[in-house]
Amino acid sequence: MTRMIKESGGKKSGGNGSGRQSGLLRRLLLLAAAVFLFEILIGNYSSVRSLFFRKTDLTDRMKQTWNGGGGPEAGPETLTVEIDGLNMRIDNLHFDLDVPENEVVSIEISLIDEGNRYPYPLPVMEAAGRYPSSFYTNLYPYGRVRSLSIEMKLMEGGGLVLQADRADGGAMGGKSPVGQGGFALRGMEANVRRPFDFVIPRMLLLFGAGAFWIISGEGSGIYRVRFNAKSRRQNLITAGFLGLFVLLGLGLVLSNRACVESPWEHHQQYRQLAAAILDGHVWVGQQPELMELKNPYDTSYLLANAIPYLADYAYYEGKYYVYFGIVPELLFYLPCLALTGRAFPNFLAVWFCFAGFAVSVFGLYREAVKRWFPRIPYVFYLMAAGVTLTFGSFVYLAARPDLYHVPLMAANMFTAAGIWLWLGGLNRERGRLPLLFAGSLCMALVAGCRPQMLIFSILALPLFGRRIWKEKRVREAAALLVPYAAVAAGIMWYNALRFSSPFDFGAAYSLTNNDMTHRGTNLSRILYGLYAFFFQPPHYEGAFPFLMSNDLNPSYMGKMVSEFLYGGILASQTVCWCLALLPACRKRIIGQSGGRMESGCTECGIPGKTGEGRELWGIFLCAVTAPLIIGGFDANAAGILQRYMADAAFGFAFASCLMLLWLFGAAQGTARRIGLVFLRVSLLQHALYAFLVVFACGDSVNLKNYGRILYYGAKRLFQM
């Protein structure tokens, strides 16, 4: 990329290019110095603050008492530490702890000082075994401290017992060898000189954000490098970025220990279905006695009367079925079990689908740029692909790779691949039909993953409507429709085999906390779901992990099934805000606002033909409409859940990135300068939101519980 910038900047004048490079290097060096200074003065503020403290050892004055620990129901043992008669100023504390690397000790401090005769509690402190710097805490008492009361215990891991815990007798599976309660407190000190702790990842992130801002400035050479599909150098850079995203996906799926080990029985449904198919049937269990109940789908009644059932399975006429899409089963689980005799893990299925999604997204924007924006700067192509892949909904799926996310990620992969192959076929005169056929096959397979996402097939209307209806291209129509018919026949046969109807996908028979056989349709539920999925503002707080789950408080006087959200798609992803300009840009997109648009803009890459402009406008309308339809369907038929946002996210991601490409192709002068500022700010916000989604704790299976080294490593980035 640097070489491309140098070549681009040096075309007009070698001296100017050299001066530009030296100026860029000078600014980057100043940035590095500023980051280093920030790390010393701000990142290590607590260390600077303690340079002249005089240490006081409190170990001999501690009175330690162990409480609890009578078994799993009684909770972990608690160490209580009392220190009376202090009458001294305390500005910080250091706990000399012996804690297993993957464990965390919660420390609750209460104190009495000159301003308070009764003890008052301080926020809970978390000491992570991997990071000794977390054993320190600053105190800001009112004058002298009279006494300290401290309670310490190991943090629980969400209530799961994982295989590693059974094997090593860790805190969740038994006594830890470290100490009585799984940890040991060897001593405590006050007013210590806190050692400097240079957090290299924080410095790299700050430098990266600053370097991005500098390099992406208006006069940057990166905007002078035009997209060139035949450029070997650009293709190598593209391959490098694609590889980075595939590796990023691998890191995300491996980060959550609980999802990798997947100890929940109901998350083994695809494995059970594979075994059932090899046995010659598609049901995975039988319980005919439930049919004797008036309503076997009322799980609250089943729980109240201690009637066993298989949660989150589809129950129909005495048998249990898997209602999740059959395509991931045929793609991963069945071949693996048949060939190796081993179950295919859910987290690998999510990663393979994320990798396929990444390949498809890069291919999709490559064809989109060739078709509609051939003169756009190459960096905007990379931006579009990167923004789509780091949408919060997709990052959330990869960071929590459980059973539920397998069909979601697969559906997004096939959707992106289908549109990519469709555009690839339209951009070629030879070999078009096989690409159109493959594209339709991918789009049809979406019905075997997440049937509601099949609505994205309406993108075929602006792409092929004119060609089929007016130009009568029969062979193209056949290539587009035959895959749909073939896949539909297979899925309808599978549905009839399970639920006696070719059109019944079985989601209504799920034994969950929501009796969907009586759910019906309600406009109030749909409207609130649209608000929550798309317009609910994200909830931020002032302490890590900052991004909190939203409390959904609808006025709907009925059963509104909901879990948590991290903000609506449009409200939380600022890159989507450019879609507000769609109505104002309609005529220019279509190509009806003057001769320049009619004939195309050779400098900016705006579509040159009126037909292509109408085609692009149709893509915008379909890409924005489809998510709204999906969101309304999900809210009404299932509920409001964070993972369901991934059903709709691709449409807004695709539309937003196309809009940004169009705007920066059309914008000139002041509008372009303002647009670049918005783009740079929104990209930084976009990256920050994706980062925070990984560490958010709205659900119990999060990194705070099951990826502690990564979670508390990230927390260090924001501690001084």
NORURZI-V881681 format. One record per backbone hydrogen bond with DSSP energy under -1.0 kcal/mol. NH is the residue of the N-H (numbers start at 0). CO is the residue of the C=O. If there is no record, write none. Layout:
NH|CO / NH|CO
This chain:
4|0 / 5|1 / 6|2 / 7|3 / 8|4 / 9|5 / 16|12 / 17|13 / 18|14 / 19|15 / 20|16 / 21|17 / 22|18 / 23|19 / 24|20 / 25|21 / 26|22 / 27|23 / 28|24 / 29|25 / 30|26 / 31|27 / 32|28 / 33|29 / 34|30 / 35|31 / 36|32 / 37|33 / 38|34 / 39|35 / 40|36 / 41|37 / 42|37 / 44|41 / 45|719 / 47|43 / 48|44 / 49|45 / 50|47 / 52|49 / 55|189 / 57|187 / 60|57 / 61|58 / 62|81 / 64|79 / 66|77 / 77|66 / 78|151 / 79|64 / 80|149 / 81|62 / 82|147 / 85|145 / 87|144 / 92|136 / 93|188 / 94|134 / 95|186 / 96|94 / 97|183 / 102|99 / 104|126 / 105|152 / 106|124 / 107|150 / 109|148 / 110|119 / 111|146 / 113|141 / 113|143 / 115|112 / 119|110 / 121|108 / 124|106 / 126|104 / 128|102 / 130|127 / 133|130 / 134|131 / 135|132 / 136|92 / 138|90 / 142|140 / 144|87 / 145|111 / 146|111 / 147|82 / 148|109 / 149|80 / 150|107 / 151|78 / 152|105 / 154|103 / 165|161 / 166|162 / 167|163 / 168|164 / 172|169 / 173|169 / 181|178 / 183|97 / 185|95 / 188|93 / 189|55 / 190|91 / 199|197 / 202|198 / 203|199 / 204|200 / 205|201 / 206|202 / 207|203 / 208|204 / 209|205 / 210|206 / 211|207 / 212|208 / 213|209 / 214|210 / 215|211 / 216|213 / 219|216 / 222|219 / 223|220 / 226|375 / 230|227 / 234|230 / 235|231 / 236|232 / 237|233 / 238|234 / 239|235 / 240|236 / 241|237 / 242|238 / 243|239 / 244|240 / 245|241 / 246|242 / 247|243 / 248|244 / 249|245 / 250|246 / 251|247 / 252|248 / 253|249 / 256|705 / 259|255 / 260|256 / 261|257 / 266|263 / 267|264 / 271|267 / 272|268 / 273|269 / 274|270 / 275|271 / 276|272 / 277|273 / 279|276 / 280|275 / 283|319 / 286|317 / 289|286 / 290|287 / 291|288 / 292|289 / 297|294 / 298|296 / 301|297 / 302|298 / 303|299 / 304|300 / 305|302 / 306|301 / 311|510 / 312|309 / 313|320 / 314|508 / 315|318 / 318|315 / 319|284 / 320|313 / 326|447 / 329|325 / 330|326 / 331|327 / 333|328 / 335|331 / 336|332 / 337|333 / 338|334 / 339|335 / 340|336 / 348|344 / 349|345 / 350|346 / 351|347 / 352|348 / 353|349 / 354|350 / 355|351 / 356|352 / 357|353 / 358|354 / 359|355 / 360|356 / 361|357 / 362|358 / 363|359 / 364|360 / 365|361 / 366|362 / 367|363 / 368|364 / 369|365 / 370|366 / 371|367 / 372|368 / 375|372 / 377|224 / 379|376 / 381|377 / 382|378 / 383|379 / 384|380 / 385|381 / 386|382 / 387|383 / 388|384 / 389|385 / 390|387 / 394|390 / 395|391 / 396|392 / 397|393 / 398|394 / 399|395 / 401|399 / 405|402 / 408|404 / 409|405 / 410|406 / 411|407 / 412|408 / 413|409 / 414|410 / 415|411 / 416|412 / 417|413 / 418|414 / 419|415 / 420|416 / 421|417 / 422|418 / 423|419 / 424|420 / 425|421 / 426|422 / 427|424 / 435|431 / 436|432 / 437|433 / 438|434 / 439|435 / 440|436 / 441|437 / 442|438 / 443|439 / 444|440 / 446|443 / 447|444 / 448|445 / 449|445 / 452|449 / 453|450 / 454|451 / 455|452 / 456|453 / 457|454 / 458|455 / 459|456 / 460|457 / 462|458 / 463|459 / 464|460 / 467|463 / 468|464 / 469|465 / 470|465 / 472|466 / 473|471 / 476|472 / 477|473 / 478|474 / 479|475 / 480|476 / 481|477 / 484|480 / 485|481 / 486|482 / 487|483 / 488|484 / 489|485 / 490|486 / 491|487 / 492|488 / 493|489 / 494|490 / 495|491 / 496|492 / 497|493 / 498|494 / 499|495 / 503|500 / 508|505 / 509|506 / 510|312 / 511|509 / 515|513 / 517|514 / 525|521 / 526|522 / 527|523 / 528|524 / 529|525 / 530|526 / 531|527 / 532|528 / 533|529 / 534|530 / 535|530 / 540|545 / 545|542 / 546|544 / 547|538 / 549|564 / 557|555 / 562|639 / 567|535 / 568|532 / 570|533 / 571|567 / 572|568 / 575|572 / 576|573 / 578|575 / 579|576 / 580|577 / 581|578 / 584|580 / 588|584 / 589|585 / 590|586 / 591|586 / 597|593 / 598|594 / 604|600 / 612|608 / 613|609 / 614|610 / 615|611 / 616|612 / 617|613 / 618|614 / 619|615 / 620|616 / 621|617 / 622|618 / 623|619 / 624|620 / 625|621 / 628|624 / 629|625 / 630|626 / 631|627 / 632|628 / 633|629 / 634|630 / 635|631 / 636|632 / 637|633 / 638|633 / 639|560 / 644|641 / 645|642 / 646|643 / 648|644 / 651|647 / 652|648 / 653|649 / 654|650 / 655|651 / 656|652 / 657|653 / 658|654 / 659|655 / 660|656 / 661|657 / 662|658 / 663|659 / 665|661 / 666|662 / 670|667 / 672|668 / 673|669 / 674|670 / 675|671 / 676|672 / 677|673 / 678|674 / 679|675 / 680|676 / 681|677 / 682|678 / 683|679 / 684|680 / 685|681 / 686|682 / 687|683 / 688|684 / 689|685 / 690|686 / 691|687 / 692|688 / 693|689 / 695|691 / 701|699 / 705|701 / 706|702 / 710|706 / 711|707 / 712|708 / 713|709 / 714|710 / 715|711 / 716|713 / 717|714 / 718|715
